[in-house]
Amino acid sequence: MPYLLDTHTFLWMAGDPPALSANVREIVEEKNHHLYLSAASAWEIAMLQQLKRVGLPDVSQRFIPEALQQLNVLPIPIGFTTAISAATLPFIHRDPFDRLIIAEALKEKMTVLTKDNLFESYGVKTVWQ
C-alpha cells in the first residue's frame, strides 16, 4: 500500500521515532508498504533549516537524500497538475506545503501519514492514531 509522508512524519522517522504514533510506527516498519515523500516536504525542510526552525544533523542537501535512502522512502517531484490542483483547493488549509501534499495524495490516491486533522477535510485518508 502506498503512503505519503507529511513533513513532520519524515523528520520524526529520521530523528525522533518515539514521536510517531504506534499506528504510524507499525506502518513504516512494515517492509511491504511503499513510503513516499513529496518534493514539497524537501523544500519545506530546507526552508525550516534556513530559518533555524528545525535543527538537522547536516545540511539539508545531504540530510534529506541520505534520510530517504536510509528510511527506504521514495521521492515524488512536484508536477504541473499537482501545483495547479494545490492552488485551486478550497482554502481550508493555508499552508502551501501541506496543500501540495494534499493535492498529491488526492491525485495518486495515497493515504497520508500525518497528525494534521485538516487533511481529512479534503477527503484525504490519513493515519495517525
N, CA, C and O atoms as a printed pandas DataFrame, in Angstrom:
     atom_number atom_name residue_name chain_id  residue_number  x_coord  y_coord  z_coord
0              1         N          MET        A               1    0.847   -1.185    0.000
1              2        CA          MET        A               1    0.000    0.000    0.000
2              3         C          MET        A               1    0.889    1.245    0.000
3              4         O          MET        A               1    1.882    1.288    0.727
4              5         N          PRO        A               2    0.546    2.266   -0.810
5              6        CA          PRO        A               2    1.354    3.491   -0.846
6              7         C          PRO        A               2    0.939    4.494    0.227
7              8         O          PRO        A               2   -0.246    4.755    0.437
8              9         N          TYR        A               3    1.930    5.039    0.890
9             10        CA          TYR        A               3    1.700    6.065    1.910
10            11         C          TYR        A               3    2.554    7.280    1.587
11            12         O          TYR        A               3    3.727    7.152    1.236
12            13         N          LEU        A               4    1.960    8.457    1.707
13            14        CA          LEU        A               4    2.665    9.706    1.531
14            15         C          LEU        A               4    2.945   10.277    2.918
15            16         O          LEU        A               4    2.043   10.386    3.749
16            17         N          LEU        A               5    4.188   10.633    3.153
17            18        CA          LEU        A               5    4.578   11.143    4.471
18            19         C          LEU        A               5    4.387   12.654    4.526
19            20         O          LEU        A               5    4.765   13.371    3.600
20            21         N          ASP        A               6    3.805   13.126    5.607
21            22        CA          ASP        A               6    3.804   14.550    5.868
22            23         C          ASP        A               6    5.217   14.911    6.336
23            24         O          ASP        A               6    5.973   14.045    6.777
24            25         N          THR        A               7    5.557   16.175    6.236
25            26        CA          THR        A               7    6.916   16.617    6.559
26            27         C          THR        A               7    7.322   16.235    7.974
27            28         O          THR        A               7    8.422   15.719    8.173
28            29         N          HIS        A               8    6.467   16.472    8.959
29            30        CA          HIS        A               8    6.826   16.149   10.340
30            31         C          HIS        A               8    7.017   14.641   10.517
31            32         O          HIS        A               8    7.861   14.215   11.306
32            33         N          THR        A               9    6.252   13.844    9.801
33            34        CA          THR        A               9    6.386   12.390    9.913
34            35         C          THR        A               9    7.769   11.959    9.435
35            36         O          THR        A               9    8.432   11.154   10.089
36            37         N          PHE        A              10    8.201   12.494    8.300
37            38        CA          PHE        A              10    9.530   12.175    7.771
38            39         C          PHE        A              10   10.625   12.600    8.749
39            40         O          PHE        A              10   11.553   11.838    9.019
40            41         N          LEU        A              11   10.511   13.821    9.278
41            42        CA          LEU        A              11   11.528   14.304   10.222
42            43         C          LEU        A              11   11.577   13.437   11.474
43            44         O          LEU        A              11   12.661   13.138   11.976
44            45         N          TRP        A              12   10.420   13.033   11.981
45            46        CA          TRP        A              12   10.393   12.190   13.175
46            47         C          TRP        A              12   10.906   10.785   12.873
47            48         O          TRP        A              12   11.573   10.181   13.713
48            49         N          MET        A              13   10.609   10.263   11.696
49            50        CA          MET        A              13   11.164    8.956   11.315
50            51         C          MET        A              13   12.685    9.020   11.329
51            52         O          MET        A              13   13.349    8.086   11.779
52            53         N          ALA        A              14   13.233   10.127   10.833
53            54        CA          ALA        A              14   14.685   10.276   10.705
54            55         C          ALA        A              14   15.381   10.614   12.020
55            56         O          ALA        A              14   16.525   10.215   12.239
56            57         N          GLY        A              15   14.694   11.347   12.894
57            58        CA          GLY        A              15   15.403   11.825   14.063
58            59         C          GLY        A              15   14.755   11.605   15.411
59            60         O          GLY        A              15   15.426   11.730   16.435
60            61         N          ASP        A              16   13.479   11.283   15.448
61            62        CA          ASP        A              16   12.783   11.136   16.726
62            63         C          ASP        A              16   11.648   10.112   16.600
63            64         O          ASP        A              16   10.481   10.458   16.789
64            65         N          PRO        A              17   11.983    8.854   16.282
65            66        CA          PRO        A              17   10.937    7.842   16.056
66            67         C          PRO        A              17    9.912    7.707   17.181
67            68         O          PRO        A              17    8.754    7.414   16.885
68            69         N          PRO        A              18   10.270    7.904   18.468
69            70        CA          PRO        A              18    9.238    7.809   19.509
70            71         C          PRO        A              18    8.126    8.856   19.372
71            72         O          PRO        A              18    7.059    8.694   19.965
72            73         N          ALA        A              19    8.357    9.922   18.603
73            74        CA          ALA        A              19    7.325   10.936   18.405
74            75         C          ALA        A              19    6.206   10.442   17.481
75            76         O          ALA        A              19    5.119   11.018   17.451
76            77         N          LEU        A              20    6.480    9.380   16.735
77            78        CA          LEU        A              20    5.468    8.803   15.846
78            79         C          LEU        A              20    4.422    8.057   16.669
79            80         O          LEU        A              20    4.727    7.509   17.729
80            81         N          SER        A              21    3.195    8.043   16.174
81            82        CA          SER        A              21    2.159    7.257   16.845
82            83         C          SER        A              21    2.471    5.775   16.653
83            84         O          SER        A              21    3.241    5.409   15.766
84            85         N          ALA        A              22    1.878    4.934   17.477
85            86        CA          ALA        A              22    2.086    3.484   17.359
86            87         C          ALA        A              22    1.622    2.982   15.993
87            88         O          ALA        A              22    2.278    2.132   15.391
88            89         N          ASN        A              23    0.492    3.505   15.500
89            90        CA          ASN        A              23   -0.013    3.098   14.184
90            91         C          ASN        A              23    0.976    3.442   13.076
91            92         O          ASN        A              23    1.257    2.612   12.211
92            93         N          VAL        A              24    1.493    4.643   13.100
93            94        CA          VAL        A              24    2.433    5.071   12.063
94            95         C          VAL        A              24    3.733    4.283   12.169
95            96         O          VAL        A              24    4.286    3.864   11.151
96            97         N          ARG        A              25    4.220    4.079   13.369
97            98        CA          ARG        A              25    5.448    3.284   13.547
98            99         C          ARG        A              25    5.289    1.891   12.957
99           100         O          ARG        A              25    6.199    1.382   12.303
100          101         N          GLU        A              26    4.142    1.278   13.186
101          102        CA          GLU        A              26    3.878   -0.058   12.654
102          103         C          GLU        A              26    3.896   -0.044   11.120
103          104         O          GLU        A              26    4.446   -0.950   10.494
104          105         N          ILE        A              27    3.299    0.977   10.528
105          106        CA          ILE        A              27    3.260    1.089    9.067
106          107         C          ILE        A              27    4.656    1.275    8.492
107          108         O          ILE        A              27    5.030    0.583    7.546
108          109         N          VAL        A              28    5.434    2.202    9.051
109          110        CA          VAL        A              28    6.754    2.496    8.466
110          111         C          VAL        A              28    7.744    1.355    8.688
111          112         O          VAL        A              28    8.721    1.229    7.949
112          113         N          GLU        A              29    7.501    0.536    9.689
113          114        CA          GLU        A              29    8.392   -0.603    9.921
114          115         C          GLU        A              29    8.031   -1.811    9.062
115          116         O          GLU        A              29    8.841   -2.726    8.911
116          117         N          GLU        A              30    6.830   -1.823    8.500
117          118        CA          GLU        A              30    6.373   -2.919    7.645
118          119         C          GLU        A              30    7.073   -2.806    6.288
119          120         O          GLU        A              30    7.005   -1.758    5.647
120          121         N          LYS        A              31    7.727   -3.848    5.855
121          122        CA          LYS        A              31    8.518   -3.826    4.620
122          123         C          LYS        A              31    7.661   -3.835    3.349
123          124         O          LYS        A              31    8.159   -3.459    2.288
124          125         N          ASN        A              32    6.401   -4.248    3.420
125          126        CA          ASN        A              32    5.561   -4.339    2.229
126          127         C          ASN        A              32    4.902   -3.020    1.832
127          128         O          ASN        A              32    4.279   -2.938    0.774
128          129         N          HIS        A              33    5.031   -1.995    2.661
129          130        CA          HIS        A              33    4.437   -0.708    2.352
130          131         C          HIS        A              33    5.413    0.147    1.560
131          132         O          HIS        A              33    6.625    0.082    1.765
132          133         N          HIS        A              34    4.872    0.948    0.656
133          134        CA          HIS        A              34    5.686    1.873   -0.121
134          135         C          HIS        A              34    5.504    3.261    0.480
135          136         O          HIS        A              34    4.385    3.766    0.575
136          137         N          LEU        A              35    6.608    3.866    0.881
137          138        CA          LEU        A              35    6.584    5.184    1.516
138          139         C          LEU        A              35    7.127    6.226    0.543
139          140         O          LEU        A              35    8.134    6.000   -0.129
140          141         N          TYR        A              36    6.443    7.376    0.478
141          142        CA          TYR        A              36    6.820    8.432   -0.455
142          143         C          TYR        A              36    6.924    9.765    0.280
143          144         O          TYR        A              36    6.255    9.995    1.288
144          145         N          LEU        A              37    7.789   10.643   -0.258
145          146        CA          LEU        A              37    7.933   11.998    0.266
146          147         C          LEU        A              37    7.850   12.970   -0.900
147          148         O          LEU        A              37    8.562   12.825   -1.894
148          149         N          SER        A              38    6.986   13.950   -0.773
149          150        CA          SER        A              38    6.839   14.968   -1.808
150          151         C          SER        A              38    8.038   15.913   -1.796
151          152         O          SER        A              38    8.626   16.191   -0.750
152          153         N          ALA        A              39    8.381   16.394   -2.984
153          154        CA          ALA        A              39    9.420   17.424   -3.082
154          155         C          ALA        A              39    9.022   18.654   -2.266
155          156         O          ALA        A              39    9.883   19.422   -1.838
156          157         N          ALA        A              40    7.720   18.840   -2.053
157          158        CA          ALA        A              40    7.253   19.952   -1.214
158          159         C          ALA        A              40    7.811   19.830    0.201
159          160         O          ALA        A              40    8.154   20.836    0.822
160          161         N          SER        A              41    7.902   18.607    0.711
161          162        CA          SER        A              41    8.448   18.398    2.056
162          163         C          SER        A              41    9.942   18.687    2.086
163          164         O          SER        A              41   10.446   19.256    3.054
164          165         N          ALA        A              42   10.651   18.299    1.035
165          166        CA          ALA        A              42   12.089   18.601    0.972
166          167         C          ALA        A              42   12.296   20.115    0.960
167          168         O          ALA        A              42   13.179   20.634    1.642
168          169         N          TRP        A              43   11.485   20.806    0.191
169          170        CA          TRP        A              43   11.541   22.262    0.116
170          171         C          TRP        A              43   11.244   22.869    1.486
171          172         O          TRP        A              43   11.940   23.782    1.929
172          173         N          GLU        A              44   10.210   22.361    2.155
173          174        CA          GLU        A              44    9.839   22.877    3.468
174          175         C          GLU        A              44   10.948   22.635    4.493
175          176         O          GLU        A              44   11.269   23.527    5.278
176          177         N          ILE        A              45   11.527   21.451    4.490
177          178        CA          ILE        A              45   12.605   21.131    5.440
178          179         C          ILE        A              45   13.796   22.059    5.222
179          180         O          ILE        A              45   14.359   22.586    6.181
180          181         N          ALA        A              46   14.178   22.258    3.964
181          182        CA          ALA        A              46   15.312   23.134    3.668
182          183         C          ALA        A              46   15.033   24.571    4.126
183          184         O          ALA        A              46   15.916   25.240    4.664
184          185         N          MET        A              47   13.804   25.036    3.910
185          186        CA          MET        A              47   13.449   26.388    4.357
186          187         C          MET        A              47   13.455   26.483    5.878
187          188         O          MET        A              47   13.956   27.456    6.442
188          189         N          LEU        A              48   12.893   25.466    6.546
189          190        CA          LEU        A              48   12.852   25.485    8.009
190          191         C          LEU        A              48   14.261   25.483    8.591
191          192         O          LEU        A              48   14.517   26.126    9.609
192          193         N          GLN        A              49   15.173   24.760    7.943
193          194        CA          GLN        A              49   16.559   24.772    8.426
194          195         C          GLN        A              49   17.180   26.155    8.230
195          196         O          GLN        A              49   17.864   26.662    9.120
196          197         N          GLN        A              50   16.943   26.763    7.070
197          198        CA          GLN        A              50   17.465   28.102    6.801
198          199         C          GLN        A              50   16.940   29.122    7.812
199          200         O          GLN        A              50   17.661   30.029    8.230
200          201         N          LEU        A              51   15.677   28.958    8.195
201          202        CA          LEU        A              51   15.055   29.868    9.154
202          203         C          LEU        A              51   15.382   29.515   10.603
203          204         O          LEU        A              51   14.947   30.186   11.539
204          205         N          LYS        A              52   16.166   28.436   10.765
205          206        CA          LYS        A              52   16.567   27.942   12.088
206          207         C          LYS        A              52   15.373   27.515   12.941
207          208         O          LYS        A              52   15.388   27.647   14.165
208          209         N          ARG        A              53   14.328   26.996   12.263
209          210        CA          ARG        A              53   13.149   26.496   12.968
210          211         C          ARG        A              53   13.195   24.994   13.157
211          212         O          ARG        A              53   12.382   24.423   13.885
212          213         N          VAL        A              54   14.166   24.346   12.488
213          214        CA          VAL        A              54   14.388   22.921   12.675
214          215         C          VAL        A              54   15.898   22.689   12.622
215          216         O          VAL        A              54   16.612   23.245   11.787
216          217         N          GLY        A              55   16.348   21.849   13.545
217          218        CA          GLY        A              55   17.767   21.512   13.569
218          219         C          GLY        A              55   17.989   20.150   12.918
219          220         O          GLY        A              55   17.327   19.171   13.261
220          221         N          LEU        A              56   18.911   20.101   11.993
221          222        CA          LEU        A              56   19.244   18.852   11.324
222          223         C          LEU        A              56   20.699   18.512   11.621
223          224         O          LEU        A              56   21.495   19.412   11.888
224          225         N          PRO        A              57   21.061   17.236   11.581
225          226        CA          PRO        A              57   22.441   16.858   11.868
226          227         C          PRO        A              57   23.416   17.213   10.742
227          228         O          PRO        A              57   24.627   17.068   10.908
228          229         N          ASP        A              58   22.905   17.674    9.606
229          230        CA          ASP        A              58   23.731   18.023    8.459
230          231         C          ASP        A              58   22.952   19.029    7.614
231          232         O          ASP        A              58   21.787   19.302    7.902
232          233         N          VAL        A              59   23.573   19.575    6.588
233          234        CA          VAL        A              59   22.850   20.486    5.706
234          235         C          VAL        A              59   21.752   19.706    5.001
235          236         O          VAL        A              59   21.888   18.507    4.755
236          237         N          SER        A              60   20.672   20.387    4.679
237          238        CA          SER        A              60   19.511   19.707    4.091
238          239         C          SER        A              60   19.853   19.024    2.766
239          240         O          SER        A              60   19.252   18.005    2.426
240          241         N          GLN        A              61   20.815   19.576    2.012
241          242        CA          GLN        A              61   21.201   18.983    0.732
242          243         C          GLN        A              61   21.768   17.569    0.906
243          244         O          GLN        A              61   21.669   16.750   -0.008
244          245         N          ARG        A              62   22.351   17.281    2.053
245          246        CA          ARG        A              62   22.853   15.925    2.340
246          247         C          ARG        A              62   21.875   15.142    3.208
247          248         O          ARG        A              62   21.651   13.952    2.987
248          249         N          PHE        A              63   21.295   15.816    4.194
249          250        CA          PHE        A              63   20.416   15.133    5.136
250          251         C          PHE        A              63   19.229   14.471    4.449
251          252         O          PHE        A              63   18.953   13.295    4.683
252          253         N          ILE        A              64   18.528   15.219    3.604
253          254        CA          ILE        A              64   17.293   14.695    3.003
254          255         C          ILE        A              64   17.558   13.471    2.125
255          256         O          ILE        A              64   16.915   12.441    2.324
256          257         N          PRO        A              65   18.488   13.545    1.153
257          258        CA          PRO        A              65   18.730   12.342    0.333
258          259         C          PRO        A              65   19.232   11.148    1.140
259          260         O          PRO        A              65   18.849   10.011    0.863
260          261         N          GLU        A              66   20.079   11.394    2.128
261          262        CA          GLU        A              66   20.574   10.289    2.959
262          263         C          GLU        A              66   19.457    9.671    3.790
263          264         O          GLU        A              66   19.384    8.449    3.925
264          265         N          ALA        A              67   18.581   10.514    4.351
265          266        CA          ALA        A              67   17.455   10.001    5.144
266          267         C          ALA        A              67   16.485    9.232    4.250
267          268         O          ALA        A              67   15.966    8.192    4.658
268          269         N          LEU        A              68   16.233    9.725    3.040
269          270        CA          LEU        A              68   15.369    9.000    2.106
270          271         C          LEU        A              68   15.905    7.592    1.881
271          272         O          LEU        A              68   15.162    6.611    1.928
272          273         N          GLN        A              69   17.199    7.512    1.637
273          274        CA          GLN        A              69   17.817    6.204    1.367
274          275         C          GLN        A              69   17.777    5.305    2.600
275          276         O          GLN        A              69   17.398    4.139    2.497
276          277         N          GLN        A              70   18.159    5.826    3.753
277          278        CA          GLN        A              70   18.174    5.032    4.989
278          279         C          GLN        A              70   16.786    4.536    5.367
279          280         O          GLN        A              70   16.634    3.414    5.851
280          281         N          LEU        A              71   15.784    5.361    5.150
281          282        CA          LEU        A              71   14.415    5.030    5.561
282          283         C          LEU        A              71   13.631    4.311    4.460
283          284         O          LEU        A              71   12.477    3.931    4.657
284          285         N          ASN        A              72   14.264    4.130    3.312
285          286        CA          ASN        A              72   13.615    3.464    2.174
286          287         C          ASN        A              72   12.346    4.202    1.744
287          288         O          ASN        A              72   11.290    3.600    1.550
288          289         N          VAL        A              73   12.483    5.528    1.601
289          290        CA          VAL        A              73   11.387    6.397    1.189
290          291         C          VAL        A              73   11.701    6.906   -0.214
291          292         O          VAL        A              73   12.830    7.298   -0.507
292          293         N          LEU        A              74   10.687    6.895   -1.074
293          294        CA          LEU        A              74   10.861    7.323   -2.460
294          295         C          LEU        A              74   10.407    8.773   -2.633
295          296         O          LEU        A              74    9.352    9.154   -2.125
296          297         N          PRO        A              75   11.193    9.583   -3.346
297          298        CA          PRO        A              75   10.800   10.981   -3.571
298          299         C          PRO        A              75    9.787   11.100   -4.702
299          300         O          PRO        A              75    9.796   10.317   -5.651
300          301         N          ILE        A              76    8.916   12.095   -4.582
301          302        CA          ILE        A              76    7.936   12.413   -5.629
302          303         C          ILE        A              76    8.158   13.871   -6.032
303          304         O          ILE        A              76    8.119   14.758   -5.180
304          305         N          PRO        A              77    8.392   14.129   -7.323
305          306        CA          PRO        A              77    8.536   15.524   -7.761
306          307         C          PRO        A              77    7.186   16.241   -7.751
307          308         O          PRO        A              77    6.130   15.609   -7.731
308          309         N          ILE        A              78    7.244   17.559   -7.765
309          310        CA          ILE        A              78    6.025   18.361   -7.863
310          311         C          ILE        A              78    5.761   18.598   -9.345
311          312         O          ILE        A              78    6.553   19.249  -10.026
312          313         N          GLY        A              79    4.659   18.075   -9.837
313          314        CA          GLY        A              79    4.302   18.258  -11.243
314          315         C          GLY        A              79    3.361   19.434  -11.441
315          316         O          GLY        A              79    2.827   19.989  -10.481
316          317         N          PHE        A              80    3.164   19.809  -12.710
317          318        CA          PHE        A              80    2.275   20.927  -13.036
318          319         C          PHE        A              80    0.857   20.685  -12.553
319          320         O          PHE        A              80    0.237   21.583  -11.984
320          321         N          THR        A              81    0.331   19.478  -12.771
321          322        CA          THR        A              81   -1.061   19.228  -12.375
322          323         C          THR        A              81   -1.213   19.273  -10.862
323          324         O          THR        A              81   -2.235   19.730  -10.350
324          325         N          THR        A              82   -0.197   18.799  -10.146
325          326        CA          THR        A              82   -0.244   18.860   -8.686
326          327         C          THR        A              82   -0.198   20.308   -8.216
327          328         O          THR        A              82   -0.950   20.696   -7.321
328          329         N          ALA        A              83    0.678   21.104   -8.813
329          330        CA          ALA        A              83    0.797   22.512   -8.421
330          331         C          ALA        A              83   -0.508   23.264   -8.673
331          332         O          ALA        A              83   -0.954   24.041   -7.829
332          333         N          ILE        A              84   -1.113   23.033   -9.825
333          334        CA          ILE        A              84   -2.377   23.708  -10.155
334          335         C          ILE        A              84   -3.488   23.237   -9.224
335          336         O          ILE        A              84   -4.284   24.042   -8.741
336          337         N          SER        A              85   -3.540   21.928   -8.974
337          338        CA          SER        A              85   -4.557   21.391   -8.061
338          339         C          SER        A              85   -4.408   21.969   -6.666
339          340         O          SER        A              85   -5.399   22.317   -6.024
340          341         N          ALA        A              86   -3.167   22.072   -6.192
341          342        CA          ALA        A              86   -2.926   22.627   -4.853
342          343         C          ALA        A              86   -3.419   24.068   -4.767
343          344         O          ALA        A              86   -3.978   24.482   -3.752
344          345         N          ALA        A              87   -3.209   24.821   -5.831
345          346        CA          ALA        A              87   -3.617   26.231   -5.838
346          347         C          ALA        A              87   -5.131   26.396   -5.897
347          348         O          ALA        A              87   -5.664   27.412   -5.450
348          349         N          THR        A              88   -5.821   25.408   -6.444
349          350        CA          THR        A              88   -7.269   25.542   -6.611
350          351         C          THR        A              88   -8.080   24.818   -5.533
351          352         O          THR        A              88   -9.310   24.810   -5.591
352          353         N          LEU        A              89   -7.418   24.220   -4.568
353          354        CA          LEU        A              89   -8.128   23.593   -3.450
354          355         C          LEU        A              89   -8.848   24.663   -2.623
355          356         O          LEU        A              89   -8.393   25.806   -2.574
356          357         N          PRO        A              90   -9.949   24.316   -1.982
357          358        CA          PRO        A              90  -10.591   25.270   -1.065
358          359         C          PRO        A              90   -9.593   25.691    0.036
359          360         O          PRO        A              90   -8.719   24.915    0.424
360          361         N          PHE        A              91   -9.740   26.910    0.517
361          362        CA          PHE        A              91   -8.784   27.428    1.499
362          363         C          PHE        A              91   -9.123   27.009    2.924
363          364         O          PHE        A              91   -9.279   27.847    3.812
364          365         N          ILE        A              92   -9.233   25.718    3.124
365          366        CA          ILE        A              92   -9.393   25.163    4.468
366          367         C          ILE        A              92   -8.023   25.157    5.140
367          368         O          ILE        A              92   -7.879   25.561    6.294
368          369         N          HIS        A              93   -7.032   24.697    4.402
369          370        CA          HIS        A              93   -5.648   24.644    4.884
370          371         C          HIS        A              93   -4.862   25.694    4.120
371          372         O          HIS        A              93   -4.883   25.713    2.889
372          373         N          ARG        A              94   -4.184   26.549    4.825
373          374        CA          ARG        A              94   -3.487   27.657    4.177
374          375         C          ARG        A              94   -2.006   27.398    3.941
375          376         O          ARG        A              94   -1.366   28.147    3.204
376          377         N          ASP        A              95   -1.445   26.354    4.548
377          378        CA          ASP        A              95   -0.023   26.057    4.386
378          379         C          ASP        A              95    0.232   25.545    2.965
379          380         O          ASP        A              95   -0.309   24.507    2.585
380          381         N          PRO        A              96    1.048   26.258    2.169
381          382        CA          PRO        A              96    1.254   25.840    0.776
382          383         C          PRO        A              96    1.933   24.472    0.642
383          384         O          PRO        A              96    1.666   23.750   -0.318
384          385         N          PHE        A              97    2.784   24.115    1.564
385          386        CA          PHE        A              97    3.438   22.811    1.507
386          387         C          PHE        A              97    2.428   21.694    1.758
387          388         O          PHE        A              97    2.424   20.676    1.066
388          389         N          ASP        A              98    1.584   21.898    2.744
389          390        CA          ASP        A              98    0.544   20.901    3.022
390          391         C          ASP        A              98   -0.455   20.808    1.877
391          392         O          ASP        A              98   -0.945   19.721    1.569
392          393         N          ARG        A              99   -0.759   21.929    1.247
393          394        CA          ARG        A              99   -1.672   21.912    0.112
394          395         C          ARG        A              99   -1.092   21.082   -1.042
395          396         O          ARG        A              99   -1.825   20.370   -1.728
396          397         N          LEU        A             100    0.221   21.176   -1.249
397          398        CA          LEU        A             100    0.869   20.355   -2.290
398          399         C          LEU        A             100    0.803   18.876   -1.923
399          400         O          LEU        A             100    0.559   18.033   -2.786
400          401         N          ILE        A             101    1.017   18.559   -0.652
401          402        CA          ILE        A             101    0.937   17.168   -0.197
402          403         C          ILE        A             101   -0.494   16.653   -0.367
403          404         O          ILE        A             101   -0.697   15.526   -0.818
404          405         N          ILE        A             102   -1.467   17.458   -0.015
405          406        CA          ILE        A             102   -2.880   17.073   -0.161
406          407         C          ILE        A             102   -3.202   16.818   -1.631
407          408         O          ILE        A             102   -3.821   15.806   -1.963
408          409         N          ALA        A             103   -2.786   17.730   -2.515
409          410        CA          ALA        A             103   -3.060   17.574   -3.950
410          411         C          ALA        A             103   -2.413   16.298   -4.488
411          412         O          ALA        A             103   -3.017   15.584   -5.288
412          413         N          GLU        A             104   -1.199   16.013   -4.054
413          414        CA          GLU        A             104   -0.510   14.790   -4.498
414          415         C          GLU        A             104   -1.232   13.546   -3.990
415          416         O          GLU        A             104   -1.399   12.574   -4.727
416          417         N          ALA        A             105   -1.654   13.577   -2.743
417          418        CA          ALA        A             105   -2.367   12.436   -2.167
418          419         C          ALA        A             105   -3.677   12.178   -2.908
419          420         O          ALA        A             105   -4.030   11.028   -3.166
420          421         N          LEU        A             106   -4.394   13.245   -3.247
421          422        CA          LEU        A             106   -5.644   13.092   -3.989
422          423         C          LEU        A             106   -5.382   12.535   -5.388
423          424         O          LEU        A             106   -6.094   11.644   -5.851
424          425         N          LYS        A             107   -4.364   13.063   -6.052
425          426        CA          LYS        A             107   -4.048   12.637   -7.419
426          427         C          LYS        A             107   -3.642   11.170   -7.464
427          428         O          LYS        A             107   -4.088   10.425   -8.337
428          429         N          GLU        A             108   -2.801   10.756   -6.528
429          430        CA          GLU        A             108   -2.254    9.396   -6.534
430          431         C          GLU        A             108   -3.052    8.428   -5.662
431          432         O          GLU        A             108   -2.714    7.249   -5.565
432          433         N          LYS        A             109   -4.113    8.934   -5.028
433          434        CA          LYS        A             109   -4.955    8.108   -4.140
434          435         C          LYS        A             109   -4.113    7.436   -3.041
435          436         O          LYS        A             109   -4.190    6.227   -2.821
436          437         N          MET        A             110   -3.317    8.261   -2.369
437          438        CA          MET        A             110   -2.458    7.783   -1.291
438          439         C          MET        A             110   -3.027    8.171    0.060
439          440         O          MET        A             110   -3.724    9.176    0.197
440          441         N          THR        A             111   -2.720    7.362    1.042
441          442        CA          THR        A             111   -3.013    7.678    2.429
442          443         C          THR        A             111   -1.842    8.488    2.961
443          444         O          THR        A             111   -0.687    8.148    2.703
444          445         N          VAL        A             112   -2.124    9.550    3.697
445          446        CA          VAL        A             112   -1.066   10.408    4.240
446          447         C          VAL        A             112   -0.853   10.067    5.710
447          448         O          VAL        A             112   -1.801    9.979    6.490
448          449         N          LEU        A             113    0.404    9.879    6.064
449          450        CA          LEU        A             113    0.773    9.661    7.467
450          451         C          LEU        A             113    1.031   11.029    8.080
451          452         O          LEU        A             113    2.097   11.619    7.902
452          453         N          THR        A             114    0.028   11.523    8.807
453          454        CA          THR        A             114    0.088   12.872    9.370
454          455         C          THR        A             114   -0.762   12.964   10.614
455          456         O          THR        A             114   -1.740   12.232   10.769
456          457         N          LYS        A             115   -0.387   13.863   11.498
457          458        CA          LYS        A             115   -1.241   14.149   12.650
458          459         C          LYS        A             115   -2.116   15.376   12.409
459          460         O          LYS        A             115   -2.877   15.784   13.287
460          461         N          ASP        A             116   -2.005   15.964   11.214
461          462        CA          ASP        A             116   -2.769   17.151   10.841
462          463         C          ASP        A             116   -4.190   16.748   10.436
463          464         O          ASP        A             116   -4.387   16.118    9.397
464          465         N          ASN        A             117   -5.162   17.107   11.248
465          466        CA          ASN        A             117   -6.561   16.730   11.003
466          467         C          ASN        A             117   -7.199   17.440    9.815
467          468         O          ASN        A             117   -8.224   16.978    9.314
468          469         N          LEU        A             118   -6.628   18.544    9.350
469          470        CA          LEU        A             118   -7.229   19.288    8.246
470          471         C          LEU        A             118   -7.159   18.543    6.916
471          472         O          LEU        A             118   -7.948   18.829    6.016
472          473         N          PHE        A             119   -6.241   17.603    6.773
473          474        CA          PHE        A             119   -6.129   16.845    5.523
474          475         C          PHE        A             119   -7.440   16.125    5.208
475          476         O          PHE        A             119   -7.850   16.040    4.050
476          477         N          GLU        A             120   -8.086   15.614    6.243
477          478        CA          GLU        A             120   -9.328   14.863    6.053
478          479         C          GLU        A             120  -10.454   15.739    5.508
479          480         O          GLU        A             120  -11.390   15.226    4.895
480          481         N          SER        A             121  -10.375   17.050    5.722
481          482        CA          SER        A             121  -11.385   17.971    5.204
482          483         C          SER        A             121  -11.418   17.981    3.685
483          484         O          SER        A             121  -12.404   18.408    3.085
484          485         N          TYR        A             122  -10.346   17.514    3.064
485          486        CA          TYR        A             122  -10.259   17.445    1.606
486          487         C          TYR        A             122  -10.595   16.053    1.065
487          488         O          TYR        A             122  -10.501   15.805   -0.137
488          489         N          GLY        A             123  -10.979   15.171    1.948
489          490        CA          GLY        A             123  -11.279   13.817    1.516
490          491         C          GLY        A             123  -10.053   12.922    1.421
491          492         O          GLY        A             123  -10.109   11.844    0.829
492          493         N          VAL        A             124   -8.947   13.367    2.003
493          494        CA          VAL        A             124   -7.710   12.597    2.011
494          495         C          VAL        A             124   -7.766   11.627    3.183
495          496         O          VAL        A             124   -8.085   12.018    4.306
496          497         N          LYS        A             125   -7.459   10.379    2.923
497          498        CA          LYS        A             125   -7.378    9.395    4.004
498          499         C          LYS        A             125   -6.055    9.612    4.725
499          500         O          LYS        A             125   -5.003    9.758    4.102
500          501         N          THR        A             126   -6.133    9.629    6.068
501          502        CA          THR        A             126   -4.927    9.820    6.874
502          503         C          THR        A             126   -4.832    8.720    7.932
503          504         O          THR        A             126   -5.815    8.062    8.275
504          505         N          VAL        A             127   -3.625    8.552    8.425
505          506        CA          VAL        A             127   -3.399    7.642    9.553
506          507         C          VAL        A             127   -2.517    8.369   10.552
507          508         O          VAL        A             127   -1.486    8.937   10.192
508          509         N          TRP        A             128   -2.925    8.346   11.789
509          510        CA          TRP        A             128   -2.072    8.770   12.895
510          511         C          TRP        A             128   -2.407    7.920   14.119
511          512         O          TRP        A             128   -1.642    7.023   14.475
512          513         N          GLN        A             129   -3.534    8.190   14.760
513          514        CA          GLN        A             129   -3.883    7.453   15.983
514          515         C          GLN        A             129   -4.371    6.064   15.701
515          516         O          GLN        A             129   -4.701    5.325   16.629
